[in-house]
Amino acid sequence: MTLDLPGYTHTHSGKVRDLYTDESGRLLMVASDRISAFDVVLEPGIPDKGEILTRMSLWWFEQLTDLVPNHVVSTDVPAAVSGRAVVCENLAMFPVECVARGYLTGSGLIDYRATGEVCGVALPAGLVDGSPLPAPIFTPATKAAVGEHDENVSYDAVVATIGAASAATLRDLTLSIYRRAEMIARERGIILADTKFEFGARPDGTVVLADEVLTPDSSRFWPADDHEPGRAQASFDKQFVRNWLLSAASGWDRAGDEPPPPLPPEIVDRTRQRYVEAYERLTGERF
């Protein structure tokens, strides 16, 4: 749903965020309460999710300022979107999902079981769901449009798309940010299993961290005291929703053409609780 925001024109809606521009060309990025899984937008949304994502991203941007500039210009936004929007730079975005993995799970686990590799990175034999990796790895993916699916790709594919210099910069930044964030999360009793970033470039070529960062939408957060490789991990992120969709309780045939069923009220409520807990444990702030 688009909003009538004085001084701004709606330009794009993604799975979760809506973008508006003002006369100067700056962007207003609004985080909605929509939630997606398996590249499908689900109904209903998760109450307060947009505000949680925005507040968490702003907190993380502050933790990372010495590593990489970010796109936030101001949090002075129209009242209708207060708390869940930021004014940000209009960047030339790189068409790459920059994923860092410190643990094996999700699509990386599927690739590993099939090939022994993730995005062309060979891994030791014998790893299981939730295994820590010998070192964090860069496992990029395509940036899919709404209704399409992200696909894991090799580093060479990123080089072919954006050039060797830019690919190396994105890889190095992704791993540096992951290492910093993993350390911060672990100090708070949370394992950052994997996460994805998006970057853009200023006109002078400076690479800037953009979109959201290190939220339950873009990351897998696990309680450190419950981590046990060899099984699905408890989570503070939307993996909870994915697990319900894949369960017999949802009745959804992911391989078919039918859209996913509506999320039951208890799934919506428990998902919101997980997002709030992730925010509060990481930031130390009450939501």
C-alpha positions in Angstrom: 0.0 0.0 0.0 1.4 3.4 -1.0 1.0 6.5 1.2 0.3 10.1 0.3 3.3 11.8 1.8 3.6 15.5 1.1 6.8 16.4 -0.7 7.5 12.8 -1.7 6.6 10.7 -4.8 6.3 6.9 -4.6 8.9 5.3 -6.9 9.2 1.6 -5.9 7.9 -1.1 -3.6 9.9 -4.2 -2.7 9.0 -7.2 -0.7 9.2 -5.2 2.6 10.2 -1.6 1.8 8.6 1.2 0.0 10.7 4.0 -1.6 9.7 7.6 -2.2 11.8 10.5 -3.6 11.7 14.2 -2.9 12.5 17.1 -5.3 16.2 16.9 -4.5 16.4 13.3 -5.4 16.9 12.0 -1.9 15.1 8.8 -1.0 12.6 8.2 1.8 12.9 4.5 2.7 9.9 3.2 4.6 9.9 -0.2 6.3 6.5 -1.8 6.2 5.1 -4.6 8.4 5.1 -7.0 5.5 7.0 -10.2 5.8 8.3 -12.4 3.1 9.6 -16.0 3.0 10.8 -18.0 0.1 10.6 -14.8 -1.9 6.8 -14.5 -1.4 5.1 -11.7 0.5 2.9 -13.3 3.2 -0.4 -12.1 4.8 -1.0 -10.7 7.3 2.0 -8.6 8.3 3.8 -8.6 11.6 2.7 -5.7 13.9 5.5 -3.2 14.6 8.0 -5.0 12.3 8.8 -2.0 10.3 9.7 0.0 13.3 11.8 -2.8 14.8 13.7 -3.2 11.5 14.4 0.5 11.3 15.5 1.0 14.9 17.7 -2.1 14.7 19.3 -1.0 11.4 20.1 2.5 12.9 21.7 0.9 15.9 23.9 -1.4 13.8 24.9 1.5 11.5 26.2 3.2 14.6 28.3 0.2 15.5 29.8 0.1 12.0 30.7 3.7 11.2 34.4 3.1 11.4 34.2 0.2 8.9 32.0 1.6 6.2 29.8 4.7 5.5 26.1 4.2 5.4 23.3 5.8 3.4 21.3 7.4 6.2 20.9 11.2 5.9 18.2 11.9 8.5 15.5 10.4 10.6 13.4 13.5 10.3 10.5 12.0 8.3 6.8 12.6 7.7 4.6 11.9 10.8 2.7 9.2 8.9 5.9 7.0 8.8 7.7 8.2 11.9 9.8 5.5 13.5 9.9 3.3 10.5 11.5 5.4 7.8 14.8 7.2 7.1 15.9 9.7 4.5 18.8 8.3 2.7 21.2 8.9 -0.2 20.2 7.9 -3.7 23.0 5.5 -4.6 23.9 3.4 -7.7 23.1 0.0 -6.1 25.2 -3.0 -6.9 23.0 -5.8 -8.2 24.3 -8.3 -5.7 23.1 -9.8 -2.4 26.3 -9.8 -0.3 25.9 -12.8 2.0 28.4 -13.8 4.7 28.1 -17.2 6.4 29.8 -18.3 9.6 27.7 -21.3 10.1 26.2 -23.9 7.7 22.4 -23.8 7.3 19.6 -22.8 4.9 20.4 -22.7 1.1 24.1 -23.1 1.9 23.4 -26.4 3.6 21.4 -27.6 0.5 24.3 -26.6 -1.8 26.9 -28.3 0.5 25.0 -31.5 0.6 24.8 -31.6 -3.2 28.3 -30.5 -4.0 30.5 -30.1 -0.9 30.7 -26.4 -1.7 28.7 -23.2 -1.2 28.9 -20.7 -4.0 32.0 -22.4 -5.3 33.7 -22.4 -1.9 34.9 -25.9 -0.9 34.1 -26.9 2.7 35.4 -29.8 4.8 33.5 -33.0 4.8 31.2 -34.0 7.6 29.5 -30.7 8.3 25.9 -30.7 9.4 23.1 -28.3 9.9 24.4 -25.6 12.3 28.1 -26.5 12.0 30.5 -23.5 12.4 32.6 -23.0 9.4 36.4 -22.9 9.6 36.2 -19.2 8.7 33.4 -16.9 7.5 32.8 -17.1 3.8 31.4 -14.8 1.1 28.5 -16.4 -0.7 26.8 -13.9 -3.0 23.4 -14.2 -4.5 21.4 -12.5 -7.3 19.1 -9.7 -6.3 15.7 -10.9 -7.3 12.6 -8.8 -8.1 9.4 -9.3 -6.1 8.0 -12.8 -6.9 11.3 -14.1 -8.2 13.9 -16.1 -6.4 17.3 -15.1 -5.2 19.9 -17.6 -6.5 23.3 -18.3 -5.0 26.2 -17.5 -7.4 29.9 -17.9 -7.5 32.4 -15.1 -6.8 33.4 -15.3 -10.4 29.8 -14.5 -11.4 30.0 -11.4 -9.3 33.3 -10.4 -11.0 31.7 -10.9 -14.4 28.7 -8.7 -13.3 30.4 -5.7 -11.6 34.1 -6.1 -12.3 37.0 -7.5 -10.3 37.8 -4.3 -8.2 34.2 -3.8 -7.1 33.7 -7.5 -6.4 36.8 -7.6 -4.2 35.6 -4.5 -2.3 32.2 -5.9 -1.6 33.6 -9.2 -0.5 36.1 -7.7 1.9 33.5 -5.3 3.3 31.0 -8.0 3.8 33.4 -10.2 5.7 34.7 -7.3 7.8 31.2 -6.3 8.8 30.2 -9.8 9.5 33.2 -10.4 11.8 32.4 -7.2 13.8 28.7 -8.0 14.0 29.3 -11.6 15.0 31.5 -10.5 17.9 29.0 -7.9 19.1 26.1 -10.4 18.9 28.1 -13.2 20.7 28.8 -10.8 23.6 25.1 -10.6 24.0 24.5 -14.4 23.9 23.5 -14.5 20.2 25.1 -16.4 17.3 25.0 -14.5 14.0 24.9 -17.5 11.7 24.7 -15.6 8.4 23.5 -12.3 7.1 23.2 -10.3 3.8 24.1 -6.8 3.0 23.4 -4.4 0.1 25.9 -1.8 -1.1 25.7 1.2 -3.4 28.1 3.7 -4.8 28.2 7.5 -4.6 29.0 9.5 -7.7 32.7 9.7 -6.5 32.8 5.9 -6.3 32.7 5.6 -2.5 31.0 2.3 -1.6 28.2 2.7 1.0 26.3 0.3 3.1 22.6 0.6 2.3 19.1 -0.8 2.8 18.6 -2.6 6.1 21.5 -4.2 8.1 21.7 -7.1 10.5 18.0 -7.4 11.2 15.9 -10.5 11.8 14.7 -10.2 8.1 18.2 -10.2 6.7 20.1 -12.4 9.2 19.9 -15.7 11.1 20.2 -15.1 14.9 20.4 -18.1 17.2 20.6 -18.2 21.0 24.2 -19.2 21.8 23.2 -21.3 24.8 20.9 -23.5 22.7 23.2 -24.1 19.7 23.5 -27.7 18.8 24.8 -28.7 15.4 23.0 -31.5 13.6 19.5 -30.1 14.0 17.5 -27.0 13.1 18.4 -24.2 15.5 16.0 -22.1 17.6 16.0 -18.6 16.1 15.1 -15.0 16.7 14.3 -14.4 13.1 11.9 -15.2 10.3 13.1 -18.8 10.1 10.3 -19.4 12.5 7.8 -18.4 9.8 9.7 -20.5 7.2 9.5 -23.5 9.5 5.7 -23.1 9.8 5.3 -22.8 6.1 7.2 -26.0 5.6 5.3 -27.9 8.2 2.3 -30.1 7.7 0.3 -27.6 9.8 0.4 -25.0 7.0 -0.8 -27.4 4.3 1.2 -25.4 1.7 2.7 -27.2 -1.2 5.7 -25.0 -1.9 6.4 -26.8 -5.2 2.9 -26.1 -6.5 1.3 -22.9 -7.9 -0.9 -22.1 -4.9 0.0 -19.0 -2.9 1.0 -19.7 0.8 -1.8 -19.7 3.3 -2.5 -16.8 5.7 -0.3 -16.8 8.8 -2.3 -17.9 11.9 -2.6 -15.3 14.7 -0.4 -17.3 17.0 2.4 -17.5 14.4 2.1 -13.7 13.8 2.3 -13.1 17.6 5.2 -15.4 18.2 7.1 -14.0 15.2 6.6 -10.5 16.6 7.9 -11.7 20.0 11.0 -13.1 18.4 11.7 -9.8 16.5 11.3 -7.8 19.7 13.5 -10.2 21.7 16.3 -9.9 19.0 16.1 -6.1 19.2 16.2 -5.9 22.9 18.9 -8.5 23.5 21.2 -7.0 20.8 20.7 -3.3 21.6 20.0 -3.5 25.3 17.1 -1.1 24.7 13.4 -1.7 25.4 11.0 -1.7 22.5 
